[in-house]
Amino acid sequence: MKSDMQFYLGPKAKSQKIYLFRFGSLTMKFFLIMNKLILLIIFFSFPSFTTAQSADYLKTYLSGTEVTAICSDGQSIWAATNGKGILKYSAASDKFETLPNSDNNLQQNVFYSIAANNQFVWAGSTDGLFIYDKKRNYWTKRKFGLGGQLSNWIRSLAYDKYENVLWIGRFMYLSKYDLKTRRFTDYDLTIKGDKKTNTIKTIAIDGDSLIWFGTEAGLHKYNTSKNLNDHSSRQFYDNKLNFFNGEGEQVSISAVAFEGNNIWIGTDEFFTKEKPEFNVGGIYKFNRKNDWYKFDVTNGLPGNGVTALARTGNYIWAALYQFGSSSKEIYGRGIVLINRLTNRITPVRDNRIPDLINCLYFDGTNMWIGTESNLVKVELKNKLALWNKKDK
């Protein structure tokens, strides 16, 4: 008696049925083993972005636009841009649209950071914090007095859903906006007189009890069960006491991502002829104790500077750059995927993704990549790349 079996190789091969005929138990086992090998090859080929199927998962938007930051309010994707203001993604039209504003009171089009919840969108500029009230369809602006005009450059924003608080990273000083009390509070995080420990570059929410503030001279860990003004609520990591392996003259923090017991920390590369070891750059995998494993050009990275980090499943996505010693400019070096279990580095190669990348955001299904000249969406169909909730 004859029996048959069929399987599909993917979206592009739905019409290609492969039939297996059982002429004997050994023949059947041989074909099943071969089928599994074929599927495994397809399954593990995703990280290199070189399969024909991967092209179906990648789409570009906003050609000619520099995208500086991306976030989600749980339903919509929002993008901050350099020159095009704040844009909202419409799933119905599959397009990014300028935010409708009946009073046209958003008199700013250059933004560096963005955050959102179900009521508000917050956008950071060099001229203060812009707040969009969704219900009223209206923008307002908040300026900060402490630190002068330079301190109104809002470089990082993070909404803490556990405390219903917006954290505001300024060029100088950190601010907190409590949505319950509608009150702003400023904080000075300066350590031992070093003003760069109070220049906030990135903010990362770590579960319901910890927040990390990255600065130009190190990383603050804050326990939210205590008042931030209480020094016992914070621990500071710089290149002293063998933190960051004691490398460089100082450590400028550009990105933070979390997985399991480890924290992944991206740093800036910057140096001069007089100070060749000023900021050495690289990615550090920190086990929350005192073990620091470093990734840099000596073990596979195409550049030591890091602009963004994100996690999907077993992979850490890292956007990289190289600092030009002569030009004093940065040169994009694209994206790599780092297997968080094996530490293996795999470059992402696709000519639709520019080399200089500003931001990464994973919404649970898609990886959004904001670049110097467009916005790229990668739909992660592959199970290997999807977020494993058990690892949260």
Secondary structure, 3 states (H helix, E strand, C coil): CCCCCCCCCCHHHCCCCCCCCCCCHHHHHHHHHHHHHHHHHHHHCHHHCCCCHHHHHEEEECCCCEEEEEEECCCCEEEEEECCCEEEEECCCCEEEECCCCCCCCCCCECCEEEECCCEEEEEECCEEEEEECCCCEEEEECCCCCCHHHHCEEEEEEECCCCEEEEEECCCEEEEECCCCEEEEECCCECCEHHHHCEEEEEEECCCEEEEEECCEEEEEECCCCCCCHHHEEEECCCCCHHHHCCCCCCEEEEEEECCEEEEEEEEECCCCCCCCEEEEEEEECCCCCEEEECHHHCCCCCEEEEEEEECCEEEEEEEEECCCCCCEEEEEEEEEECCCCCEEEECCCCCCCCEEEEEECCCEEEEEECCCEEEEECCCCCCCCCHHHC
